[in-house]
Amino acid sequence: MAAKLDWRAAILAALIAGVVFMMLEMVLVATFGGGSLWGPPRMIGAMLLGKDVLPPPATFDLGVMMTAMMIHFVTAVVYAVILGWVISHRRLTLGASLVAGLVFGLLIYFANFYLFTEIWPWFAMARNWISVFSHVMFGLVLGWTYHAMASKRWSVREH
């Protein structure tokens, strides 16, 4: 019998993986990508606020940042529910959960930077190793965190 999705684990895993992703994106873009620390949140915020919030200027803006974080964490929870369902339904081992997370992160990257660019064309400019790496790490952290949290609850329920 397949285990049910652990909603609490999915939401917490989404928050953790979402923070890791955003920090990686911001720091790597600023350090290696030649961009601003605030560029990635502005790109996300522009999904709802429009392209006028895109850099320049690539400075901090509370409204843009709050909008970006809302979009980012809501989508992270949706992604966590999808991956969590796969991990739970298939009762994946930790290793298999990591592989599933890695593949899922790549799928999200391709969706964000190749499919959704029809709607938000500014994401095409961020097709680079930083975005690939950040998405893969998001998937790995999501798979690992969800598995770790949900498997503890599975083992408690089974005894």
URDA-V430029 format. One record per backbone hydrogen bond with DSSP energy under -0.5 kcal/mol. CO is the residue of the C=O (numbers start at 1). NH is the residue of the N-H. E is the energy in kcal/mol with one decimal. If there is no record, write none. Layout:
CO:NH:E ; CO:NH:E
This chain:
5:7:-1.0 ; 6:10:-2.4 ; 7:11:-2.6 ; 8:12:-2.4 ; 9:13:-2.6 ; 10:14:-2.2 ; 11:15:-2.1 ; 12:16:-2.4 ; 13:17:-2.9 ; 14:18:-2.4 ; 15:19:-2.0 ; 16:20:-2.3 ; 17:21:-2.7 ; 18:22:-2.4 ; 19:23:-2.6 ; 20:24:-2.5 ; 21:25:-2.9 ; 22:26:-2.6 ; 23:27:-2.6 ; 24:28:-2.9 ; 25:29:-2.4 ; 26:30:-1.9 ; 27:31:-2.5 ; 28:32:-3.0 ; 28:33:-1.5 ; 29:35:-2.1 ; 36:39:-1.5 ; 38:42:-1.7 ; 39:43:-2.2 ; 40:44:-2.0 ; 41:45:-3.0 ; 42:46:-2.0 ; 44:47:-1.5 ; 45:48:-1.4 ; 45:49:-2.8 ; 46:50:-1.6 ; 50:53:-1.6 ; 51:54:-1.6 ; 57:59:-0.7 ; 58:38:-0.6 ; 61:65:-2.9 ; 62:66:-2.8 ; 63:67:-2.1 ; 64:68:-2.8 ; 65:69:-2.6 ; 66:70:-2.0 ; 67:71:-2.5 ; 68:72:-3.0 ; 69:73:-2.8 ; 70:74:-2.1 ; 71:75:-2.4 ; 72:76:-2.0 ; 73:77:-2.0 ; 74:78:-2.0 ; 75:79:-2.8 ; 76:80:-2.4 ; 77:81:-2.4 ; 78:82:-1.9 ; 79:83:-2.7 ; 80:84:-3.1 ; 81:85:-2.2 ; 82:86:-1.9 ; 83:87:-2.8 ; 84:88:-2.9 ; 85:89:-3.3 ; 86:90:-2.2 ; 87:91:-0.7 ; 87:92:-1.9 ; 88:3:-1.2 ; 93:97:-2.4 ; 94:98:-2.2 ; 95:99:-2.1 ; 96:100:-2.7 ; 97:101:-2.4 ; 98:102:-2.6 ; 99:103:-2.6 ; 100:104:-2.6 ; 101:105:-2.7 ; 102:106:-1.9 ; 103:107:-2.4 ; 104:108:-2.5 ; 105:109:-2.2 ; 106:110:-2.6 ; 107:111:-2.4 ; 108:112:-3.0 ; 109:113:-2.8 ; 110:114:-1.5 ; 110:115:-1.1 ; 111:115:-0.8 ; 111:116:-3.0 ; 115:118:-1.5 ; 116:119:-1.2 ; 116:120:-3.1 ; 119:121:-0.5 ; 120:123:-1.8 ; 121:124:-1.6 ; 122:125:-0.7 ; 123:126:-1.5 ; 124:127:-1.4 ; 126:128:-1.5 ; 128:132:-2.1 ; 129:133:-3.0 ; 130:134:-2.6 ; 131:135:-2.2 ; 132:136:-2.6 ; 133:137:-2.6 ; 134:138:-2.2 ; 135:139:-2.4 ; 136:140:-2.6 ; 137:141:-2.9 ; 138:142:-2.7 ; 139:143:-2.8 ; 140:144:-2.7 ; 141:145:-2.8 ; 142:146:-2.6 ; 143:147:-2.2 ; 144:148:-2.7 ; 145:149:-2.4 ; 146:150:-3.1 ; 147:151:-2.8 ; 148:152:-1.0 ; 149:153:-1.1 ; 150:154:-2.5 ; 151:155:-2.4 ; 152:156:-1.6 ; 153:157:-2.2 ; 154:158:-1.8 ; 155:159:-0.7 ; 156:159:-0.6
